[in-house]
Amino acid sequence: MMRGGRRGQWIILSGIILALGLVSLTTLLNESVSAGHEVAQSETAFAAHHITEIYEETVRTSKIAWAKVAKEDEFNEIMRNFSREISEIYALRGLFVNVDVSVCDENTADLTIQICDERMNFTLGPERKIPLK
């Protein structure tokens, strides 16, 4: 009779150990998923894709504008309008963006890009040269 009672105790003890193991495993799995989510959120929160997007669009617009205008003043006016419009677009996303392009010679221009939000302040330039042709 004692033997059956001890066997039952071992079964109950094994069940408790398995239950604690499953709870621990579930907790670890949940923590790893939460950590992965936080890392992904921090990656998307950084505006590196905005910086690249603004830089590429500015270079592309500068080349198109330079090819279509006859005077440096016209180019500067087009780029001021571009800067104003891109600032307005990114202001809707919560970013302050300032783009300044000035002609150095007939083949290059100086580019300065400033991007700010509540978490970062990034400036590219002012000695950043971009090709106009």
N, C-alpha and C positions, 0 to 999 in steps of 0.2 A: 504494500500500500504506500509506503514511503517513497518507493521508487517512482511511482506514477506522479506523485506530488512534486517531486524534484524535476521530473521531466517537464511538467507543466510550467514550473518556474523558469526553466531554461528557455522554453518557447516564448514566454512572456518577456523575459530579459532580452532575447534575440530580437523580438519585435520592437522593443523600445530602442535598442541600439540601431536597428535599421531605420526607424522613424527619425531619430536624431541625425543619422547620416544623410537621409534624404532632405531634411530641413536645412542642414549645413550646405549641402550641394546646391539646393535651390537658392539659398542666400548668396553664395559665391557667384552663381550664374547671373543672378539679378544685378549684383554689383558690377560684374564685368560688362553687362549690357549697358548699365547706366554710365559707366566710365567711357565706353565707346561712343555713346550718344553725346556726352559732354565734349569729347575731343572733336567730334564732327561739328558740333555747334560752334566751337571756338575757331575751327578752320573756316567755316562759312562766314563768321563774323568779321574776320580780317578782310580788308578791302583790296587784296592783291589783284583780284580779277577786275575791280574798278580801275585800278592804276593801269593795268595792261590795256584795258578797253579804251580808256581815255587817251593814253599814249598812241596806240595804233590809229585811232580815229583822227587824232590831231595831225599825225604824220601824213595820213592819207588825204585829209582835207587840205593841208598845206601844199602838197604836191599838185593837187587838182587846181587849187586857187592860183598857184604860181604859174601854171601852164596856161591859164585862161586870161590873166591880166597883163596889161602892158606897162603899168607903173607900180612902183613900190607902195605908193599911197593907197591904191586900190586893194592891193594884197593885205595891207595892214587893216583896212576897213573890214574886209571879209573876215579876217582872223579875229578882230574885235567882236564882230557879230557872232562868230562861232563860239568864242569864249563866253559871251553873254548867254547864248542859247544853251550851251552845255552846263553852265552854272545853274540855270533855271531847271533843267532836266534833273540834275543830281540833287538839287535842293529839295525836290519832291521825295527823294529817297533818304533825306536827312543828312546829306553830305554837303559841305562847303567845298566848291571846286573853283579854282582860279587857273586859267590857262593863259600864258603870255607867249606869243611867238613874234620875234623880231628878226628881220632879214640882216644877215651878216654880209653876204656877197651874193652873186647870182646863182650860186650852187647850194648854199647852206643857210640855215637860220638857227637862232638861239631859241631854245624851248625851256620854259619854266612851268611846271605843274605843281600846284599846291592842293592837297586834299586834306580836309579836317572833318572829324566828327567828335562825339563825346569821348571816344576811346583812343584816337590816334591823331597825329599831326604829321603828314608826310609831304616832303618837298623834293621834287626832281628838278635839277637845274641849279643855277642859271647858266652854267657853262655847257649844258647839254646841246650838242649840235645835231640837227636833223637835215637830211638831204632834201633839196627842193626839186631835184630832177631825177 
